[in-house]
Amino acid sequence: MTANTTTHTLLRAEGFSCPSCVNKIENRVGWFKGVEDVKVHFATARIEIDHDESRVSVDDLVTAVAKAGYTATPSAFSRRC
């Protein structure tokens, strides 16, 4: 039996100016092997990511958002699924 390493991470983002930002971030973050799901909530500037923490760290996710042109910080409410 293998351990489940899937984590649900919440990031708070800054710099959203239009709804097209959503696709840009979802594509950049979703590119990582180990990311299972990405949902960007434009109205609340929140990014929810389900990922394998053994393959993709929170720092990797924050860096991916930065490469898309936005600033993100981890929320205190991440949990292992």
Backbone as ProteinMPNN parsed JSONL, in Angstrom:
{"seq_chain_A": "MTANTTTHTLLRAEGFSCPSCVNKIENRVGWFKGVEDVKVHFATARIEIDHDESRVSVDDLVTAVAKAGYTATPSAFSRRC", "coords_chain_A": {"N_chain_A": [[0.847, -1.179, 0.0], [0.584, 2.205, -0.827], [1.438, 5.449, 0.389], [-0.786, 8.224, 0.509], [0.002, 11.148, -0.995], [-1.202, 13.434, -1.786], [-1.942, 16.825, -1.696], [-3.991, 19.556, -0.805], [-3.631, 22.692, -1.698], [-3.875, 26.115, -0.906], [-3.498, 29.218, -2.39], [-3.011, 32.701, -2.093], [-3.476, 35.301, -4.304], [-2.092, 38.112, -6.11], [-2.465, 40.896, -8.312], [-4.25, 40.305, -10.321], [-6.01, 41.347, -13.133], [-7.931, 40.919, -14.992], [-10.391, 38.495, -16.129], [-9.071, 36.779, -17.919], [-6.658, 36.242, -16.831], [-6.957, 34.03, -15.278], [-6.851, 31.674, -16.931], [-4.2, 31.838, -17.785], [-2.731, 31.455, -15.404], [-3.742, 28.935, -14.561], [-2.88, 27.294, -16.679], [-0.057, 27.527, -16.497], [0.546, 26.576, -13.879], [-0.696, 24.071, -13.965], [0.931, 22.694, -15.677], [2.943, 21.256, -14.405], [4.085, 17.967, -13.687], [2.407, 15.996, -11.462], [0.648, 17.801, -10.514], [-2.693, 17.709, -9.955], [-5.124, 19.085, -10.113], [-6.204, 22.399, -10.787], [-7.657, 25.367, -9.755], [-8.572, 28.594, -10.316], [-9.846, 31.335, -8.68], [-11.176, 34.111, -9.681], [-12.667, 36.301, -8.575], [-12.115, 36.2, -5.824], [-9.404, 36.104, -5.731], [-8.04, 33.734, -5.267], [-6.239, 30.682, -5.406], [-6.63, 27.319, -5.893], [-5.095, 24.247, -5.484], [-4.596, 20.886, -6.185], [-2.169, 18.631, -5.524], [0.667, 16.403, -5.83], [2.653, 16.299, -3.209], [5.146, 15.213, -3.019], [6.241, 15.485, -5.468], [5.788, 18.075, -6.419], [6.407, 21.054, -4.925], [5.108, 23.548, -2.608], [6.559, 25.868, -2.921], [7.394, 25.546, -5.583], [4.92, 25.884, -6.85], [4.267, 28.542, -6.189], [6.353, 29.825, -7.512], [5.695, 29.157, -10.162], [3.325, 30.616, -10.501], [4.406, 33.151, -10.296], [5.982, 33.172, -12.612], [3.975, 33.322, -14.433], [3.312, 35.887, -14.168], [2.261, 36.977, -11.834], [1.778, 37.54, -8.288], [1.93, 35.307, -5.596], [1.035, 33.896, -2.453], [1.316, 31.393, 0.063], [-1.598, 30.158, 1.685], [-2.768, 29.734, 5.036], [-4.356, 27.552, 5.174], [-3.918, 24.852, 4.037], [-4.262, 21.403, 3.181], [-3.817, 17.875, 3.612], [-5.091, 15.525, 1.367]], "CA_chain_A": [[0.0, 0.0, 0.0], [1.375, 3.435, -0.886], [0.866, 6.581, 1.115], [-1.367, 9.279, -0.313], [0.757, 12.38, -0.787], [-1.927, 14.538, -2.416], [-2.198, 17.954, -0.816], [-4.841, 20.628, -1.326], [-2.956, 23.928, -1.32], [-4.532, 27.381, -1.224], [-2.622, 30.367, -2.537], [-3.634, 34.016, -2.269], [-2.767, 35.918, -5.424], [-2.212, 39.545, -6.346], [-2.134, 41.319, -9.663], [-5.283, 39.966, -11.3], [-6.648, 42.527, -13.705], [-9.05, 40.507, -15.838], [-10.638, 37.052, -16.049], [-8.138, 35.988, -18.738], [-5.544, 35.87, -15.951], [-7.273, 32.702, -14.764], [-6.292, 30.67, -17.848], [-2.745, 31.968, -17.782], [-2.229, 30.817, -14.184], [-4.094, 27.516, -14.58], [-2.004, 26.61, -17.629], [1.318, 27.511, -15.993], [0.618, 25.693, -12.709], [-1.107, 22.736, -14.388], [1.987, 22.109, -16.495], [3.765, 20.371, -13.586], [3.689, 16.59, -13.417], [2.125, 15.926, -10.035], [-0.507, 18.669, -10.245], [-3.9, 16.987, -10.363], [-6.215, 20.01, -10.407], [-5.953, 23.81, -10.474], [-8.817, 26.236, -9.925], [-8.312, 29.985, -9.951], [-11.075, 32.072, -8.4], [-10.867, 35.506, -10.011], [-13.331, 37.248, -7.663], [-11.511, 36.178, -4.49], [-7.942, 36.043, -5.909], [-7.611, 32.508, -4.608], [-5.848, 29.588, -6.284], [-6.703, 26.028, -5.214], [-4.299, 23.291, -6.244], [-4.402, 19.536, -5.663], [-0.889, 18.197, -6.097], [1.466, 15.409, -5.129], [3.678, 17.096, -2.562], [6.465, 14.592, -3.197], [6.716, 15.852, -6.809], [5.65, 19.516, -6.635], [6.326, 21.738, -3.629], [4.386, 24.823, -2.582], [7.477, 26.854, -3.52], [7.296, 25.371, -7.041], [3.651, 26.463, -7.28], [4.398, 30.001, -6.073], [7.242, 30.225, -8.603], [4.94, 29.04, -11.414], [2.425, 31.768, -10.56], [5.273, 34.311, -10.576], [6.358, 33.109, -14.03], [2.789, 33.731, -15.198], [3.234, 37.339, -14.039], [1.471, 37.361, -10.666], [2.366, 37.238, -6.991], [1.098, 34.413, -4.789], [1.56, 33.482, -1.159], [0.541, 30.276, 0.611], [-2.578, 30.407, 2.734], [-2.567, 28.868, 6.197], [-5.339, 26.477, 5.153], [-3.648, 23.753, 3.125], [-4.509, 20.147, 3.873], [-3.541, 16.623, 2.881], [-6.369, 14.899, 0.971]], "C_chain_A": [[0.896, 1.246, 0.0], [0.658, 4.552, -0.151], [0.328, 7.614, 0.139], [-0.633, 10.579, -0.003], [0.075, 13.574, -1.444], [-2.262, 15.593, -1.37], [-3.083, 18.953, -1.537], [-4.234, 21.932, -0.807], [-3.757, 25.133, -1.773], [-3.484, 28.477, -1.295], [-3.475, 31.621, -2.657], [-2.808, 34.729, -3.327], [-3.016, 37.42, -5.49], [-1.887, 39.821, -7.805], [-3.139, 40.938, -10.726], [-5.894, 41.254, -11.828], [-7.853, 42.179, -14.575], [-9.231, 38.998, -15.743], [-9.697, 36.2, -16.911], [-6.894, 35.582, -17.95], [-5.724, 34.44, -15.437], [-6.629, 31.628, -15.641], [-4.781, 30.676, -17.839], [-2.144, 31.242, -16.58], [-2.52, 29.321, -14.195], [-3.197, 26.729, -15.532], [-0.585, 26.475, -17.093], [1.458, 26.526, -14.831], [0.28, 24.25, -13.1], [-0.083, 22.002, -15.222], [2.826, 21.101, -15.714], [3.2, 18.966, -13.536], [3.524, 16.501, -11.904], [1.002, 16.861, -9.625], [-1.734, 17.975, -10.818], [-5.028, 17.925, -10.777], [-5.802, 21.418, -9.984], [-7.237, 24.579, -10.734], [-8.444, 27.625, -9.436], [-9.652, 30.691, -9.812], [-10.772, 33.563, -8.547], [-11.42, 36.47, -8.959], [-12.674, 37.32, -6.292], [-9.988, 36.134, -4.526], [-7.347, 34.849, -5.169], [-7.285, 31.454, -5.657], [-5.864, 28.31, -5.446], [-6.009, 24.996, -6.087], [-4.251, 21.966, -5.487], [-3.148, 19.002, -6.337], [-0.227, 17.15, -5.216], [2.651, 16.151, -4.531], [5.069, 16.483, -2.656], [7.064, 14.949, -4.56], [6.722, 17.35, -7.052], [5.474, 20.191, -5.282], [5.486, 23.008, -3.738], [5.262, 25.912, -3.189], [7.464, 26.77, -5.048], [6.031, 26.043, -7.575], [3.695, 27.989, -7.255], [5.277, 30.532, -7.202], [6.523, 30.175, -9.951], [3.98, 30.215, -11.58], [3.23, 33.028, -10.882], [5.689, 34.338, -12.043], [5.196, 33.474, -14.942], [2.562, 35.235, -15.071], [2.479, 37.851, -12.83], [2.213, 36.988, -9.389], [1.403, 36.355, -6.214], [1.815, 34.088, -3.489], [0.698, 32.339, -0.636], [-0.426, 30.754, 1.688], [-2.291, 29.44, 3.877], [-3.444, 27.627, 6.142], [-5.095, 25.457, 4.063], [-3.862, 22.463, 3.893], [-4.142, 18.969, 2.979], [-4.877, 15.968, 2.599], [-6.373, 13.436, 1.33]], "O_chain_A": [[1.863, 1.314, 0.759], [-0.57, 4.588, -0.082], [0.908, 7.849, -0.92], [-0.653, 11.05, 1.134], [0.703, 14.615, -1.639], [-2.795, 15.288, -0.304], [-2.938, 19.168, -2.74], [-4.317, 22.232, 0.384], [-4.26, 25.165, -2.896], [-2.682, 28.646, -0.376], [-4.547, 31.591, -3.261], [-1.579, 34.756, -3.25], [-4.022, 37.923, -4.989], [-1.138, 39.084, -8.445], [-2.924, 41.208, -11.907], [-6.252, 42.144, -11.056], [-8.692, 43.034, -14.859], [-8.314, 38.294, -15.319], [-9.547, 35.007, -16.648], [-6.163, 34.681, -18.359], [-4.746, 33.733, -15.194], [-5.927, 30.757, -15.127], [-4.153, 29.618, -17.881], [-1.169, 30.504, -16.717], [-1.643, 28.519, -13.874], [-2.798, 25.608, -15.217], [0.025, 25.413, -17.222], [2.394, 25.727, -14.808], [0.911, 23.313, -12.611], [-0.219, 20.8, -15.45], [3.371, 20.173, -16.311], [1.995, 18.776, -13.366], [4.419, 16.894, -11.156], [0.46, 16.742, -8.526], [-1.801, 17.69, -12.014], [-5.801, 17.609, -11.681], [-5.14, 21.607, -8.963], [-7.836, 24.461, -11.803], [-8.051, 27.807, -8.283], [-10.486, 30.647, -10.716], [-10.191, 34.187, -7.659], [-10.705, 37.363, -8.505], [-12.671, 38.377, -5.662], [-9.344, 36.126, -3.476], [-6.297, 34.946, -4.534], [-7.971, 31.345, -6.673], [-5.195, 28.227, -4.416], [-6.296, 24.88, -7.278], [-3.91, 21.926, -4.305], [-3.071, 18.929, -7.564], [-0.521, 17.03, -4.027], [3.549, 16.583, -5.254], [6.064, 17.161, -2.401], [8.256, 14.741, -4.785], [7.559, 17.854, -7.801], [4.501, 19.929, -4.575], [5.193, 23.477, -4.838], [4.761, 26.787, -3.895], [7.517, 27.794, -5.73], [6.06, 26.692, -8.621], [3.221, 28.647, -8.18], [4.976, 31.575, -7.784], [6.719, 31.054, -10.79], [3.838, 30.751, -12.68], [2.78, 33.874, -11.655], [5.743, 35.406, -12.653], [5.399, 33.884, -16.084], [1.725, 35.8, -15.774], [2.093, 39.019, -12.787], [3.164, 36.207, -9.419], [0.201, 36.62, -6.176], [3.043, 34.015, -3.438], [-0.512, 32.317, -0.863], [-0.11, 31.633, 2.489], [-1.625, 28.425, 3.674], [-3.297, 26.735, 6.978], [-5.978, 25.216, 3.24], [-3.67, 22.418, 5.109], [-4.158, 19.067, 1.752], [-5.715, 15.861, 3.495], [-7.357, 12.742, 1.077]]}, "name": "protein", "num_of_chains": 1, "seq": "MTANTTTHTLLRAEGFSCPSCVNKIENRVGWFKGVEDVKVHFATARIEIDHDESRVSVDDLVTAVAKAGYTATPSAFSRRC"}
